[in-house]
Amino acid sequence: MENRLKKQRKKLIVKLTVILTAVWLILSCAYAAIALHNEKVHAENEAQISFSVWLKNTEPYCRDPVLFMDDIRKTATVENHDDSQTADIAYKYDRNINMVIKKAGISSAYDSDDIIDITFTAELGDPDFREPFFGYINYDRFRKSMTDEQYDSILHYLDNQPDGEEYYELLGTDFYQNSDNELILKTVQIVTTAADNKWYVQDSPVETFELKPDGIDGLKPYHISYQQRNAIPESFIRDSFGSNGLVQQAKELAEKNPDASDETASRPQLLKVNAFEYIYYDVSSFTANIVEFSSDLPDKDSEPLLSDAINYSIGKRFEVYYAKRLNILDGCIGNILLAVGIMLAFFTMVGVILTVMMWRSMKVQLIEEQKRTDMINTLSHDIKTPLFILSGYAGNLKENVQTEKRAHYADVIVEQAQEVNRRVNRMLELSKLDSPSFTPNLREFDLTAAVREILSVYEVLPDGKSLSFAADDAPQMITADRDLMKRAIENLVDNAVKYADADTVITVSLSNGNLSVSDRCETADETDLTARTASIGSVGRSRSSAFSSGSGLGLSITRTIMTLHGFKLTCTVKDKTVTFCIDTLAHSR
């Protein structure tokens, strides 16, 4: 029985584990799918709003008057006719965003994520004469113009700043400017500077790096002015820009879209790159009034004014290609892992609770099933001998119906039929007591008086056996079902009378709520004694050996009655003396 319980418990745990794991995986996948979908929608909306805000912010700068350094890329400066105040418009850099802005009808385009608008100064013949150069630096060209060793050395300086108020900074000392207003760096220099330094001459050079840019054929070189500083932002140096042609990638994906058309190309699109990466792609156009200046502006410390303009274009049309890389997994992986972890903990707890609850129920069912099986086996075993005798004597009676042994055969048949009936009734009684619906009729009575009433039937015993009863003088009051208790005690006394040696005394004692029945079995070996007392042990060992001798039913009934009342039934064997003991106070301790 114990091995069977272990196997069933293992099967239950495995089955529940498989079921709950499958449910957990299904729910986790469903939650992850929902979370990824929501994150995709959220990221798409956020990208659309971001682009709309940028377009909205450029509207005031698309009206008269407007000053564009090159086109509307990153910054623009506006001069108001009334109060001569200036304002700046800037777009926040994001390595996942790429914008290409180009003039309609002109092939030149600028990846806003790959460039930075900047103003350099240079000497023009005389060191005291300087000129501002308005333009931009292209990160891709800048990075390719230097070796990895040079780039690592620059980062090493920027990462290991000196102590104190001074710090390292990268300056552009020699550069070119092409017709597209791109500033191409030829020489950069790490210098030690301070917050109060305004001029290049105040800085202390640390290391100079000669670059090898392409596209400089025919261009005039310029050298930094000692009165100005051509500082390059550290964020640009650290590759916080390069988007690796995100707009171009978006265009190619949009063209591969089977539903792509001229109409859909002008609308926002969410293009799938892989399972978790998308590109939000949008195209918009606007018109602006453009002011252009001569390249040789007079030496001024302030921004150029409209009076310096050489050309003024009204209604110039621009197109903006916007692309933003969206990794939806990055945005919701934390929530997914948290939710999956919570669900795992929840299902683990549910699994433990269900396992305990179901195991308790299953264990009871298995024990009851084992009981029924044992009862059937016991009944079959107990009535096998009487039925064999009945069959034999019935055959003898049939063959010798006219002989003087007829009455003897009939008596034996009647006796064995009564024995079969008695054993069947005991089995029915045990089944009734084991029924969950059975409730004992509890009332208070004197156990001493009940025991004396039982023992009065055993005044004459066979084989010279006798009974000895000892009890306390005071009444032993207990609360129990009187009939069931008498039945249990009768079973113990019957058992003792049946197995006690001839010419021995069976001792019954009652003291302080403890009833004991003892008998001597000198002729019994250890196997017989074990078989006789096994019926009050565990279910797994109680049936086959105990009932083989015919004693199991009575002792099993006694054990069940004690369990119903919460009393304790024990059995000890010492020096060939078997003692059964009922402790009626066990439930109150």
N, C-alpha and C positions, 0 to 999 in steps of 0.2 A: 504493500500500500504506500509506503513511504517513497519508494522509487517511482511509483505511478504519479504521486503528487508532485515530485520534482520535475518529471517529464511534462506534466500538464502545466506547471508553473512556467517552465522554460518556453513552451509553445505559446502560452498567453503573452509573455513578455515580448517574444519575437513578433507575434501577430500585431500587438498594439504598437510596437516600435515601427513596423513597416507601414501600418495604416497612418499613424500620426506623422511619420516622416513624409509620406506621400502628400498628406493634407498640408503640412508645413511648406513643402516645396511648391505645391500648387499655389497656395496663398502668397508665398514670397514672390513667385514669378508674376502673379497677377498684380501684386502691389508694386513691384519693380516696373512692370509695363505701364501701369497707371502713372507712377511717379515720373518715369521718363517722358511719357506723353505730356503730362502737365508742365514739366520743365521745358520741353520743346516749345510748347505754346507760349509759356512765360518768356523764354529767351527770344522767341520770334517777335513777340509784342514789344519787348524791351529794346531790341535792335531797331524796330520800326519807329518807336518813340524817339530813340536817340537820334536817328537820322532826321526825323521830322523837326526835332528841337534844333538841330544844326541848321537846317534850312530856314527855320523860323528866325533864328538869330542872325542869319545873313540878310534878311529882308531889309532892315534899316540901312545896310551898307550897299544895297542895290539901287538906291535912289540918289539923286543929285545933292551934293557932289560926292564922289567916291574916288579914293586913291588906291590903286592896286600896284603893289610892288612888282608882281609878275602876272599872276592871275589870282583868283580866290582859292588859295591852297590852305594855308594855315592861319595867316594873319592879314589884316588889312587896317589901314589907318584912315580915319575920316576927319576932315577939317570942316567945321561948321562956319558958314559965312557970318553968322550973327555974333557969336561970342568967341570965335577962334579957339575953342576947346577941341582937344583931340581925344579919341577913344580907340581902344584896341578890341578886336574880335579874335578869339583864339579857340582852337579845337583841342580837346584833351587827347593826348596820345594814348593809344591802346594797341598792343602788339597783335591783337586779334582783329583789328579793324583796318581796312584799306579803302582809300578814296582816290579815285582818278578824276581830276577836273580838267577839262580841256575846252578851248574855244571852239565853237561850232565852225566846221569847215577848215580847221587847222589840225594837222596830224600830230603835233606835239602833245604829249600827255604826261602827267606827273602822278606818280604813286605817292599820295600824301603820307602814307605810312613809312615810306622809304626815304623821305627827305625832311630837312629841317630848314625853315627860313632863318636867315641870319644876315647880319651886316658886318662886313670886314672893312678895315681901313688900310691904306697902303701909301707909301711915299711916291710922289710923282716928281722925280728929278731931284728936287731940293728936299732934304729931310724935314724942313720946316713946313713944307707944303704937302698936305695929305688929302685923300679923297675917299669918301665912303662908297663901298660897293654893296649894293643891295641884291641879294640873290638867295640861293639855297645850296645846301650840301646834300649830295645823294649818298646814302649810307652804303649802298652796294658798291659804288665806285670807290668810296673811301676805304672800305674794308679790303677790297681786292688789291688796293695799291700798296698795302703793307704785308710784311711776312707775319707768320704766326708768332715768331719770336718777338718782333716789334710790338705786336698787339698785346702779347702776354706781359711784356715789360711795362707798357703803358698802364695796364690794369694793376700790375704790382705796385706801381707808385700810388695810384689812386686808392688802392686797398690798404696801404700802409702809410697813412698820413703822419707827418711829424708832430711831436708834442708842442703845445703852445698855441699861439694865435695864428701862426703861419700854416699854410697848407699847399699841397701840390695841385696844379691845374694844367690842363692841356691847351696850348695856344696854337693857332695856325699862323705861321710866320711867312711862308711863301705859298702863292696860289696863282691860279689862272681863272679867267672868266670867259666862258664861251658866249655865243650869240643868244643862247637860251637863258642867260643870266645864271647859269650853274657855276658855282665856285668850286674849282677843282684844286684840292690841297696838294702841294708839292713837298712842303716841309712842315712838320709839327714839332712842338717843343714842350717838354715838361719843365715848368718853372715853379719856383717857390714864391708865393704871393701872400697877400693879407687882405682883409676886408677893406682896408683904407686905400689900397693901391688903385689908382685910376689910370696910370700910364704903364706902357710896356717897359719903359726904362726903369721903373721902380721894382720890377720883378728880377729874380735871380735865376738864370738858366741852370737847369740840372742835367738834362740830356736832350739831344736833338735827334730826330728820326727823319731820314731822307726817304720819301715815298716814291713809288714808280707808277703813277696813274696813267691810264690810257686816254686817248682823245685829246691830247694837248698840242698836236702838231699845228704850227702856225699861230698859236696863241701867245700873247704877251705875258711874261711873268711879272708878278707884283710882289713887293716885300712889305712886311708889316711896318706901320708907322710907330716911331718910338713914343708918340704922344697918345696912342690908343692901344687897346688890348683886344685881340681877336680870340676871345675865349670860346671854346667848344663845350657845350653842355655835357656833363658826365653821363646823363641818361642816354644821350645819342651814342656815346662811345660804347656803352654797355649793350648795344643791340636791343634797345627797348623799342625799336621801330620795325625793322625789316619784316614784312609780311610775306615775302617770297612770292610776289605777284598774285595776291589773293583775288584781285579784281579780274585778272586774266583767267585764273582758274575758274572763277564763278561764270565768266562769259562762256568758257568752253563747256562747262557742265550744263549751262542753260541751253546751249546749242544742241547738246546731245539729248536734251529732254524731248521725248517723242511728241509731247503736246506743245512744244515751243512754236511760237509764231511771232510775227512783228507786233501783234497786239499784246501777247503775254510778256514779251521782252520788256515792255515799258511798265509792267506792273511788278510789285514786290514778289519775289520768289524765295522759297526755302528749298535749297538744293542739298540733296543727300550725298555726303562724301563716303561715309561708312556707317556702321551700325549706330554709332553714338555721335558722330561729327556731321554737322550741317554748315552750310554757308547761307546767310541771309543776303540776298542780292536785290538791289534797287537802283533805278535810274531816274534822275529828275533833271529838269532844266529850268533855267531862270535867265533873266536879262539884267544887265547892270550898265551903269554909265562909267566909262573907263577914262582915267586920266593917265597919260604917259609923259615921261620926263626924258630929258637928254641924259646921256651917260656921263657927261662932264659937268656935274653940278658945281656951283661955287662952294668954297670951304665954309661949311656951316656946322655948328654943334647940334642944331635942331633938325627936325624932320623937314623935308622940302614942302613948300607951300604951292598953292594953285598957281600963283604968279610965275612959278618956274616951269609950268607945264608947256609942252610943245605940241600936244595933241589931246583932243577931247572927243571921245566916241560915245554917242548916246544909243542906248538900246542894244548893247553888245550881248549876244546870246552865248550862254555857257551850258554845258552838260556835266552832271555829276554822276559818276558811277560809284556806288557804295557797296561794300562787301564786308561782312562781319562773320568771323568764324565762331561757331557755337558748338561747344562740347557739352552735350546735355548730361553726360554721365558725371562730369566734374561738378555740375551744379546740384546734383541730388544724391550723390553716392553716400554722403554722410547720413542723410535721412533714410536711405534704403538700408544701409548697414544697421542703423539703430532700430528700424522697424523689424528687420529680419531677426536681429538679436532678441528683441522683445518677444516676437512670436515664437522663437526657439525656446526661450525661457518659459513662456506661457504653455506651450505644448509639452515641454518637459515636465512641468508641474502637473498639467492635466494627465499626462501619461502615468506619472507616479501615482496620482490619486485614483485614476481608473484601474491601474494594475492592482492596487491594494484592495479597492472595493470589489472588483470583479474576482480577484483571487479569493477573497473571503467568501463570496457567494459560491464560487466554483468549488472551493474546498469543502463547504458544507454539502453541496450537491454530490461531490465525489464520495464524501464520507457516507452520506445517506445511501448512495448507490452501492457502495461497498457493503453497507449494513444489509441492504436488501439481498445482495448476492450471498453474503454470509448466512443470512437467515434461511435462504432457500437451500444452500448447501447443508446447513445444519439440520434443517427439517428432513432433507433427503437422507442424511446420514443417520439421524435418530430413528426414523421410522423404517429404515431398511431392515434392521434385525427383527422388529415385531412383524413386519410384513412377510419376511422369510419364514418366521415361525408359523404365522397364520397360513401361509401357502402350504407348508409341510403338513401341519396338523389337519388342514382341510382335506388334503389328499389322503392322509391316513384315515380320516373319518369316512371319506367316500369309499375307500377300499375295505374298511372294516366296520361298516355301518351296523352290522348285527352282532358285533362282539361286545364283550364286557368292557372294553376300553373306550367305548363310545362316549360315555359321560366324561371321562378324563380328557379326551380330545376336545369335546365341546367346552369344557372349563378352560382349557388352555387357550382356545380360540377367543372366548369371551374376554379372558384376562389380557391377551395381547391386543385385542381391539380396543379395550379400555386404555391400555398404555399408549396406543397410537393416538387415541382421542385426547388423552392427557397432554401429550407432547405437542399436538396441533394447537390445543387451547393455550399452552404456554407460549407458543410462537405468536399466536394472535394477540395474546396479552402483551408480549414484548413489542409487537408492532403498534399496538394501541398506545403504549407508553411513549414510544418514539415519535408519535404523531405530534406535529407542532400545535395542533388545535386542542390537545389534551391539557387539562388544568386540574391539578390535585385539589381535593377538598380539604383545605387547611383549617384546623381547629386545635385548641390546646387540650392536651390529655396527659395522664400520668403514664410515662413509658414503663415504669416498674410494674404497674398493674397489667399492662398489655403483655409484657414478657411473661409474667406468671401465668396469664391466661393461655399463652401459646404453649408453654412448657408442660401445662397440665395434661396435654394430649400425649406426651412422651414419658408417661410413668413407667410403661413396660417397654424395654428395648431388647432387640435380639442379640444373641451371641454374648450374653453377659455384660453388655454395655450399659452404662448408667449416666445420669445427668447430675451435675452439681451446679447450683445457682447461688450467687452471692450478689447482694445489692446494698446500697446505702440505705439507712433507715428513713431518711427524708424522701418524699416523693420526687421523682425526676420528671418535671413538667417540660414538655416540648410542644411546639406548634408544628403540626404536620398532618398528613392524611393518615388517619389511624389504620384504615384497612390496608393501605399500601405498605405502611411500616410493618404491620403484622405479616404481610405477605413476604416482605424482604427478610425479616428475621426468621420466618419459617424456612425459607430457602437455605439460609445459613445453617440452621439446626439440622435440616434434612441432609445437607451436604456433609456435615460433621458425622451424623449417624451412619451415613452410607460408607464413609471412608475410614472411620476410626477403627483401630484394631480391636479384636475381641477382648472382652474382660478389661476394657479401659474406661476411664471416666472422661466424659465430655464436660468441659467447664464453660459455664456461661456466667459472665460478671457484668454488673452495671454500676458505674460510679462516675459521678460528676459529668453526666451527659455522654459517657463513653460506654458503648456496649461491645463486648468481645466474646467470641465463640472459639474455643480451642479444642483440638483433638490430637491424639497420638497416632502416628502412622509408622510404626517400627518396620513393618514389612514392605513399605513402599520405597522404591529407589528414587533418585533425584529427578529422573525423567518424569515419573508419575507425579511427583509433587509439583514440578514445574507446569505440567499439563493441567493439573487440578486448579492451580492458582492463577493461570494465565487469563482467565475470563475477566478479571478486573483491571487488566493492564491496558495497553494501547490497542486501538482497533486493529492495527496491522498484525498483531500477534495473538489476538484473543480467541479467534474462532476455531481454526482447524484442529489445534491440539486440545483445547479445552473441551470442545463439544464431542470429541471422539469418545470420551468416557461417559457422556450423558450428563455431565454436571454443568455444561456451559449455559444452557437455557436458564436455569434457576439463578445462577450467579450473574448472568447478564441482566436478568430482570431486576435483581437486587441492585446492581450497579446503576441501572437506569433510574430506579426509584430514588436512589441517593442523589443522583444528579438533578432530578426534578426538585428536590427539597434543598439543594445546596449543601447537603451533608457530605462527609468524606468517608470513603470506604477504602480500607487498606488491608493488605495481607502480608504476613511475615511467616517465614519458615525457619525454625531454630531447633536443632537437636531432634529432628523428625517430628516436631510439634508444629501443626499448622494453626495459625490464629488469624481469624477475620475480625476486623474492628470497625465499628461505626462511630464516627465522631459527630454528634448532633450539634455541637457548638462551633463547628468549623466556619460556618457562614457568617458568624458574628464577630470573628476575630480580625 
